[in-house]
């Protein structure tokens, strides 16, 4: 639970950093079918080395972290397990596959992937979410800056 709190704290710092643009604000979510899908993408340097090591993430000025959580879209908002596959494309159409790893801590479930970027690069994300025979697609974009 303490690791989850640390990770959430770091994610909140990332949210505050990106608050200069309404389109890039953190704490974003979309209601997709039966789910409320929360998402954020931020530079991997925003997390502390020990946290990166714990989650098997590489810290670099040219690597970002995509964090997705899926909640049941009801009053309880319980975390949902799912299968995620996705891509990130820059404005030139260059594509990267996203390899998500599931992190379960207590009642929380997160899906983390890393992505490469250059300074001021805009990446468009398209993530397929599957749970049983239910499929939904999350689309968003994020502009990254090199530290």
Secondary structure, 3 states (H helix, E strand, C coil): CHHHHHHHHHHHHHHHHHHHCHHHCCCEEEEECCEEEEEEEEEHHHCCHHHHHHHCCCCCCCEEEEEEEEEECCCCCCECCCEEEEEEEECCCCEEEECCEEEEECCEEEEEEEEECCCCEEEEEEEEEEECCEEEEEEEEEEECCC
